Amino acid sequence: MKRDKENQQPDLPAQIAKAIRDAILAGDLTADDRLPSESDLAETFAVSRPTVREALKRLAAQSLIRTERGAFGGAFVRRLSYAEAQGQHATTSTLLLTINEVAFDVACEARYALEKSCTVLAAQRRSADDLAAMRAEIHRQGQPALSDEAFCASDVALHRALVDAAGNPILSYHLAGAVEAMQPLMNMITFGLRARGHIVGLHTRLADAMEARDASAADVVLTELERYTQDLGARFIAARRTSQD
């Protein structure tokens, strides 16, 4: 009977996974709680154990549960760290931007608007270590032998340091999509046109603003970076159109 029911309903594993996920989000299941056994879940949802097993695989793929073997094993609600969540968020943002072909100017506008949202807190809370991290990347960017790939990675690291200086893990999580996903995509388009010296100069002013705890000055620099990036993007797009004509 269970098999007949499963054949009649679409994607039962997805429905079961959603029910368990909703229980986690509602707080009915919390971190490290043990889920009912496969047989108990199969009875609860009136499905076969392979169907339950597939639902659990989907939850594990979403990093919502972990499985352990042994007498005291089973499936447990996973304790997700901010670092893991940031990585997943950045990956999802990259896929979203790539698959949906978001316009360069739209992505650029969003990326800098999001970063500006943390400059007040970053200016107030930045530590000596935060400032040192920014200065180290600026020094690295000034090295003539630095490859384009390494320069782009340093660019991302500098802006990551600014965001993290706000000292708010939730803000850092949300900004991960902007800095870790949008910034590399914009760098891929503009790296061949931009003047490194100009970027280093803007980054130096940004670090100076953070050192002075001047959020307004930091916003001014970010606005200049946005305008410069938008201009480079427009030039790249125009050149590509010309070459295609």
Summary of the structure (lengths in Angstrom):
residues: 245
radius of gyration: 23.6
end to end distance: 63.3
largest distance: 71.3
contacts: 719
relative contact order: 0.10
helix: 73%
strand: 4%
